[in-house]
Amino acid sequence: MQRCTRVAVVAATAWLSVGAGTVAGAQGHKVLTQDTYDSWRQIQGAVLSPDGRWAMYTLTPVVGDGDVVLRATSGSTERRLPRGWTGRPQVTVTVDSPFVAPPPQFTADSRYAVFLGYAPKAQFDQARRDKLPAARQPKASLSVVPLDGSGVLTVPRVRSYRLSRESGRVLAYLLEPDEAPRDSAARAGAPAGGAPGAPARRKEYGATLVIRDLSDGSEARVADVTSYVVDDSGRYVAYTVSSRTPQSDGVYLRTLATQQTATVMAGEGDYKQLALDRAGTQLAFVANRDDYASPKPRHSLYYALVRAPTPTLAAAPGAVDGLSPSDKAPVAFTRDGTALTFGLAAPVPDSIPTDSLADKAVFDLWNWKDRRLQPQQKLEANRDRDRAWTTVYVPRTKRLLRLANDTMPKVQVSDDGRVALVTTTVPYAIESMWGEGGSDAYVIDIGSGKITPVARRSEFDAQLSPGARYVTWFGDGRWSAYQVATGRTIDLTGGIRGVRFDDELWDSPSTPEPYGLAGWTRDDRTLLVYSRYDVWEVDPSGARAPRVVTDSVGVRETRAFRVVDLDSDDRFINPAEPLLL
């Protein structure tokens, strides 16, 4: 069954310039103010149901309460459900983007729409005025909307939810924890997980996980859950537990068909970054159970087969360059499940006691070689402390290979776990402050560990093709491709005369950005790229001449064509099927 999972939405915004507010008022027109801008609405998170019969999106103002809109793709049937305060400004000091409500979802069988709703803005404003603690702030609720028009199921105080990618029966959601404060000392009066005399550690307890069968409405509840995953087929739910009974802490695997739960690992400790592969056959996580008694316990990476969930140690503390698996970095299987990526981090540095700074001057020290200015360093300090370096583990060979470091931080691993693309802007960080930066790209053969340079000082980041046969990047007004197997670099678009693939209307004193890539055809045979108006097909091997897929209609009619991807899970464009533009 083909899944229709994404809609292309084009929004046009007209900017109105008012010369003088008093003149506009005198002519009887409403004066534009900030309140006017705040009320403007936009579409976010547009999705199609797998059967293509329904479209759904969030209609949200710049600031204020939004709605979820459900609309039939044939006819005029439409339902609007309140979603609460979705238009939120940035309310915390962070380098991350402002709050964006997660997109609503359809179940795989197209029977239900599911989304998290929020309290109205007025309730958040009142909570801020009342200075309520985090536990008493307004919480999200879960809405399950039957598409047959029957009543909506609303569950209050829900932290998160998960749907199965392929099964429409399974809905798992985690409730908000009780308002009881966290324990700062261990149970039974001993320091938390430490030796006698060690400082107490704060422990976060889990909350109730609800596993609901949407076909009959039955539910199973599991206490003290901190994280959970649902496999694509809807056969398993794996979860971690943190409870007031130390022996119950651990990782568990529930088989939904039999309602049986297997203990993967248990014992006092922290269990995090749980992951299942797409086939539902492998499980991985990090835990510090075996080092929990130390003052600063370090985590290990564990791997297990679902059919016999006895974990094996995949990466011990200090196993690679003296670094340990990080509990802050995600653990993830590659698309085909042959390799596993995780993060390695240095030991947590000793903190400076607060009283040691009493009556001391505090400085911001700057060096002219600093790659970031002090305000940026301050904003990104927490992120820097939690930074981890991407590492790959291959279960079949038990190979561990660190891919990233502080000079080559960004990594993309191929779907089959054979090749990694590493990019870095670090050598040009200072020049980038005045717009003269760049990016270097390297290919790593994960089997041998060999590192091969691909591109130097590219103005835009390189990308690995879905089949990992090529690396592409844009620079000097043209697309280029590096063939991984041969080491050849091919100019893809430089020979196309009279056509530009970078923004022709670029109006700032910097390098124009490319119009972008539409995607790859099967087995990385060809690549579709955009000019201003048309879509071009180029051969990354250089054997076949480029051709304009849209027959230059875009240029003749000054109409921009772009590919609409209705199945974001499909990595390739099938040239045998019609191309939706």
N, C-alpha and C positions, 0 to 999 in steps of 0.2 A: 504493500500500500504506500503510495506516495504521500509524504507529509508536507502540508503547506504550512510553513512555520514563520514566514516573514513577509511583511508587506512593505513596499517602497512608498513612502509618503513624501510628497513635495510640498513644502510650505513657502509661500511668497509673503514677504513682509514689505510693506510700503512705509517709508519714513517721511513724516510730515514735518516740515520746518516752519515754525511760526515766528515771524519777525518780531512781533511785540505782543505780549499778552493783552495789553490794554486795547490795542487795535482789534485783535481777534474778538475780544469781549464786546467792543462797540459794534461790530458787524453782526452780533448775535450768535457767533459760533462758540462752542464750548472750548475753554482753554485746557490744553493738555497739561496734566500735572503728573507727579510720580504715582499718585493713586490710580490714574488712568492706565499707566504702563503696568502696574501691579495686577490689574484686572484682566489684561490680555491673556488669552488661553492658547495653548498649543497641544498637539497630539504627541503622546509619548508611548513607547512600548507597543506599537501596533502588531497584532498577530492574527493569523488565520487559523481556524480549526482544521484538524487533519483532513476532514472530509470536504473542506472548502465551503461549507454552508454558512459559516458565521465569521464575522470580523470583530475584533475586540481591541480597545485601546483605552488609555487614560487621557481624559481631557482635563488639563491642569492649568491654573493661572500661574503667573509669575510668582505671586504671593497669595496664598489662600487655599480654599478647599476645592478639591477636584472630584470628578465623577469617572466611573468606569462605564464605557458605552459598549453595549452589545448590539450588533446590527446584522440582520440577515443579508447575505450576499445576493439573494433574489427577493424581490418585493421590498416593502418599506417597514418591516417589523424592526422595532428598536426598543431596547431596554436601557435605562440609565439607573445606576446604583451609586449612592454616595461613597466616596473613598476617603473623605476627610482631608486633613492638611497635607497635601502632596506638594504644594508650591512653597518650599521652605528655603529661606536664605541660608547662607553659610553661618552656622551658629557657634562653631568652635574654631579655635586657632589651629589650623591644620593645613598641610599642603595638598590634601585631597580635595576633590571636587565637591560642590554642594550636594545636599541630599537629593537623590532621585528615587522616586518610588519604584521598587522592582516591578517589571512588567507582569501583568496578569497572564495566566496560563490556561490552556485547554487540556483536558485529559486525553490520553491517546485514542480513546474510542469516541471522542467528540460528543460525549454526553454531558460533561460538566465544564463550567468555567470556574477557576479558582484564583483568588487574590487575597492579599493582605490589605485591610482597611485601617484607617487611622482616625483618631479623635479629631473633632473640628478644631480649627485654629484658636477659637475662643478658649477652649479648655487648656491648650498648651500655654496660652498667654496668662490664664489665671494661675496655672501651676507655677509659672515663672514668678509671678507677683507674690505668690504664697511661699516661694522658695522651698518647694517640696523636694525631698530627697529623690534620688533616681528610682528607688523601688516604688515610689508613689506617683511618679509621673504617668501621664496617660499612656496606655499600652495599645498595641495593635490588636486587631481581631481578624479572624479568618472567615472568609465568605466562600461558600460552595454553592454555585448557582446552577441548577438543572436547566439544560437548554430546551427541555420540553415545556417550560413555562410554569412548573410547579414551584413550591415555596423555597426560599433561600435558607440554607443552613448557615448560621452565624455562631462562631465560637469565640468568646472573649479571651483576652490575655494570651495571645499566641505569639511566640517569638519568631518561629520560622516554620516552613513546611517543605515537603518534597513530594514530587510525583514521579511515578515510573515512566521512563521514556517510551516503553512499548506496551505496557499494560494499563488499561483504564480503571482497574479495580483498586489499586493501592494508593492511599493518601496517608502520609505520615506527617505529624506535626508536633512540635515541641512547645509546651505551655511555658508561660513565664514562671520563674521560681517563686516560692513563697517569699514574703517580705521579711522573713527572719534574717538578721545580719549574718555576715560571714564569720566563721570561727577564725580567730587569729592564733589559736593554740591547738595542739593535737587533742584527740579524744583521751579520756581518762587522765587528763592533767599533764601529759608528757609533751615536750616540744614536738611540733608537727614534723613527723618523719625525720627527726634528727637525733643525734647523739645527745646524751645528757649535757646540759649547759649550752647547747646550740640555740641560736635565736629562733623564735617561733616563726613559722611560715603561714601565710594566710591560705586558706583552702576554700575554693569555690565548689559548692555542692550543686548537683544536677537538679533537673526538674522532671516533670512527668512527660513521657513520650506517648502519644496516642497513635496507634496504627489502625486505620479505618478501612474496612472493605466497602467500597462504594457500591458494589453490586447488591449487597443485602443490608448495609448499615451497621454491621457488627463492628465492635471495637475491641482492641487489646491495649492495656495500659501498662507501661513500664516506668518504675520510679527511678529518680536520681540520674537521669540521662543528661550528659553534657554535649554530645555530638552524635550524629547518626547519618547514614547513607542508605539509599534504596538502589538496588541494582536495576539495570535497564529493563530486564524482563519482568520485574516485579515478583521474583521468587524469594528474595532475601532482603532483610533489613539488618544491617550491622550497626552497633551503637556502643558508646563508651559510658561508663558509670563512675560517678564520684559521690560517695555516700558517707554517712556518719558511722557506717560499719566498715572499717578498713579492708576487711577480707572480701567485701563485695565490690570494691573498685576493680575495674577491668574492662575488657573488650568482649562483646558477646555477639553471636550471630543467630538470628531467628529465621527459621524456614517457615514461610507463610502457609504453605500447603498443609503442613503437619502441625503448625503452631508449636514446634519444638525449638528450644533455645540451647545452643551449644556455647560453652565457655571457651573462648579463644585464649585468654590470659586473664588471671585475676591476682589480686594482692595489693597491698597498700602502695599507692603511687599515682602518678598523673599519666593519663592516656589521651593522646591527641592526634590530630591530622589523619583521621581514618579515611581509607580509600578502598573502593572496589573497582575492578576493571570492568570494561563494557560488557564482557561476556558473562560476568558474574561467577568467575572461577577462581579469582585471586583476591587476596586481602592484604593490606599493609597498614602500618601505623607506627607512631613513635611513642615510647614509654620510658619512664625513669624508675620503674619498679626495682630493678636490681641495684640501683645507686641511691635509693630514696633515703637511706639513713645518713648520707653525707650532708654537710651543711649546704652545699650547692650541688644538688643532684644533677647529673647529666643524663641526657636521653639517648636511647638506642633506637635503631630502625629494625622493625620486625616484619617478616613476610610469612604468609600462610596460604595454603590451598583451601578453597571453600569446602571441597569434598572431605577433607580431613584437616580441620582447622587447628593444627598444632603449629604454633609459630616457630620460625627459625630466626636466629640473629643474622640480620643482613648487614648492619653497620654498627659497630660498637663505638663508644666514646673514644675520641682520639684516633680512630682507625685510618683517617685520611688527613695527612698534613697536621696532625695534632688537633683537628677540629672534630666536633661532635654533631650528630643530627640535631636539627633545630626543631623546637616545638612551635615556632612562629611561622615557619615556611610550609607551604602545602606539600603534601605527598600525593603523587598522581601517577597513574599508569599511562603509558603511551597508548595511542588509539588501538593498536592491535594487541596490546597487553604483553609484548615481549620485553619491555624494559620499564623501569620505575624511576621517577625523578623525585628528589627530595632536596632539602637545604642543609648545608653544613655551616656551623657558626662557631666563633671563638667562645671560650668560657666567659661567663658574665663577669665584668670587672667589679672590683670592690667599690661599693658606694661610699661617698664621703659623708660622715656623720654631720647632721645639720648643725650641731653645736660647735663643730670645728670651724665654722665660718663666722661665728659670733665676733663682732668688733673687728672684722677683717674687711679690707677693701675688695670689691669684686670687679674684675676687669673683663672687657671684651678685647682679646689680643688678636691682632690682624697681622698677617704676613703677606707680602706682595705676591707670593706664589700660591696663596689660597685659591682653590678652584671655585669656592663659593663665598659670597659676602656673609658677614656675621648675621644679619637678620635671617637669611635663608638657612644658615647653619643651625640657628636657634629653632626655627620652625621644623626643621627636619631631624632634630636630635633624636627623638624617640624612634623614628624610622631607621636611623643609622644604628642605634643600639640593637634593633631587632633584625638587622640585615643578615641574610644567609646566602650562601653561594650554591647555585644549582649543581647537583651531583646526580649521576645516573648509576643505577644498580640493575644488572642483567641477571634475572633469577636462574636462567639455564646454565650460565657459566660462572655465576656468583662474582662477576666482575664489578668492581667499584671504580668509577672514574669521575674525578672532580672536573667540571666543565667551566665554571666561572670563578673569577677572583676579583680583587678590588680594581684591577686595571682592565678587565674584560668582563663586565658585569651582566650583560644581557644575553640570554640563551634561548634558542628555539630548537627543540628536539624533534626529529622526524617521527612520523606515525609508526614506523617500524623499529625505532630505536637504534638505527644503524649510523645515523649522521646527525651532527649538531651544528647549528650556525651560531657563532658568537660574534656580537657586535659591541663596539665601544666608542664612546665620545670622549673618554677621559683624556687622551693626548691633546685634545683641542678645547678643553673645558674653559680655559682662560680666554682664548680667542672668541669663543661663543658668546661671551658677555657683550662684545661689540659686533656680533653677527658674522663672524668669520670662522665658525666651527666646522665640524665634519664628523665622519664616522668611518671607522675601519671595520672590516668584516673578515672572519676566519671560518674555515670549515674544519670540523674535528671528526675524524673517523673513530667512532666509539669502540670498534673492535680492536684497533691497534693503538689508539691514542694519538695518532699523527695529527698535527695542526698545520693547515695550509692557508696562507694569506690569500684572500680573494679580491678585495678592493681596498684602496687607501683613500682616505679623506673624501669619501662620498658625501655629497651634500644631503642625501636622504638615506634613511635606513634601508639596508638590504633585507630581502625576504627569501625564505626557503620555500621551494615549490612543494605542493602536497605530496608528490611522489619522491621528494628529496633528490631528484636528478639534477636540479638547477638551483642557482642562487641568482636572483634578479635585483637590480637597483637602477635608480634614475640619477643621471648626472650629465652635465654639459649638454642639456637639452635632448637627451636620448635615453632609451632603455637599453640596458646591457644584461647579458646572461652569462653566468659561469657554469660550465658543464662539470659536475662533480667527478664523473668517471675519468675524463680526459684532462681536466685542468685547463681547457680552452675557454677564452672569453670571446663572446660573440656580440657584435653590435646589432641590435634588433631593429631599431627604427631610424638610425642615422641616414640610411639610404633612401628614405621616403621623402621626396622633394615636395616643398610647398605645404607641408603639414607640420604643425607644432603639437607636441605632446605635453608641453607645460602651459600654464595659464597665460593666455594671450592678453588678458585684461589686468594682469598683476600691477598694482599701483603703489607698492611700497619699495623702499630702497634695499631690497634683498632678492635672493634668487627665487624666481617663480616656481611654485610647486607644480608637480605633474598632475594631470587630470585623474590619474590612477589606473588601477588594474581591475578588469571585470572578472577574471578567473582563468583557470586552466582547464583544458579538455583532458579526456581520459589518458592516464599514464604519462602525464606531462608532455603530451605530443605537441600541443600548441598553446599559446598564451593570447588572451584577449586583452587589449589595452584601449584606453580612451584618448581620442583627440578632443578638441573643443565640442564638436558636433557628432562625430561618428565613432563606431567601434571597429577596431582593426584586429586582425588575426595574424600573429607572427610565429614563425618557427624558431624555437630557442636553439636548435642545432644549426640554424643558418642554411639548411638544405633547400628550403622552399621560400619563394618570394612572399613578402607580406601581401595581404589582400584586405580590402575594406569590406567588412561583413555587411554593413548597412548601405552599401552601394552608393556612397556619397550623397544619399538623400538628405542627411543632416546638413551638409554644407549648402546644398541647393535650396533647402527650405528654411535655413537658419533654425533648425530644430535639433536640440541636443538629445541623443539617444543614450540610454544607460540600461544595463542588464538588470532585471528584477529577479532576485534569488528567492524562490518560494520554498526552498529546502536547504536551510543553513547547515544541516547535518551532512549533506552530500558534498564531498570535497571537490568534485569535478563537475564540469559542464559537459553534458552528453551531446555531441554534435549531431547525433541521429534524431534528436528531438527538437521541436520548435523552440526558438529562443524568444523568451518574453522580454520585451523592451518597454 
